[in-house]
């Protein structure tokens, strides 16, 4: 995905995503995909496809932090292969919105295969949350973790040492 239509992707990354009217990563990604769908045209299939991407990104993040991070090198290789395979099937699944264009046709197709990628994505998010014990993962750039009462704890305050 990273190398597909790099000029538009660069523009979305530098102008749309940082200026999204939301702070949440998922909502910002959704906003960016909504703008990307609009850039492609007014066919509903574009919107259905692009707005499935944030769900898939959330599923990837959940499984990477809950599963891949805990595996050894051979387990990570197996995880990476399965991840690649599912990502390619997700592209196949989402591309149907570009081929069929109409919302009804896209939804009918997805229904005919039981909304497989949506189900897998939601399942991965749930499994990731269960395996992490419901904790939110820490994003790059966040210094502390949320402690009791929603107060952010800074690991530097506890140890007196900087964390990298």
RARABEL-V269314 format. One record per backbone hydrogen bond with DSSP energy under -0.5 kcal/mol. NH is the residue of the N-H (numbers start at 1). CO is the residue of the C=O. If there is no record, write none. Layout:
nh->[NH | NH]
co->[CO | CO]
This chain:
nh->[4 | 5 | 6 | 9 | 10 | 11 | 12 | 13 | 14 | 15 | 16 | 16 | 17 | 18 | 20 | 28 | 29 | 30 | 31 | 32 | 33 | 34 | 35 | 36 | 37 | 38 | 39 | 40 | 41 | 45 | 46 | 47 | 48 | 49 | 50 | 51 | 52 | 53 | 53 | 54 | 56 | 57 | 58 | 59 | 60 | 61 | 62 | 63 | 64 | 65 | 66 | 67 | 68 | 69 | 70 | 71 | 76 | 77 | 78 | 79 | 80 | 81 | 82 | 83 | 84 | 85 | 86 | 87 | 88 | 89 | 90 | 91 | 92 | 93 | 94 | 95 | 96 | 96 | 97 | 98 | 98 | 99 | 100 | 101 | 102 | 106 | 107 | 108 | 109 | 110 | 111 | 112 | 113 | 113 | 114 | 115 | 116 | 119 | 120 | 121 | 122 | 123 | 124 | 125 | 126 | 127 | 128 | 129 | 130 | 131 | 132 | 133 | 134 | 135 | 142 | 145 | 147 | 150 | 151 | 153 | 155 | 155 | 157 | 158 | 159 | 160]
co->[1 | 3 | 3 | 5 | 6 | 7 | 8 | 9 | 10 | 11 | 11 | 12 | 12 | 13 | 17 | 24 | 25 | 26 | 27 | 28 | 29 | 30 | 31 | 32 | 33 | 34 | 35 | 36 | 37 | 101 | 43 | 43 | 44 | 45 | 46 | 47 | 49 | 49 | 50 | 50 | 52 | 53 | 54 | 55 | 56 | 57 | 58 | 59 | 60 | 61 | 62 | 63 | 63 | 64 | 67 | 68 | 72 | 73 | 74 | 75 | 76 | 77 | 78 | 79 | 80 | 81 | 82 | 83 | 84 | 85 | 86 | 87 | 88 | 89 | 90 | 91 | 92 | 93 | 94 | 94 | 95 | 95 | 96 | 97 | 100 | 102 | 103 | 104 | 105 | 106 | 107 | 108 | 109 | 110 | 111 | 110 | 113 | 115 | 116 | 117 | 118 | 119 | 120 | 121 | 122 | 123 | 124 | 125 | 126 | 127 | 128 | 130 | 129 | 132 | 139 | 153 | 151 | 147 | 148 | 145 | 143 | 153 | 154 | 154 | 155 | 156]
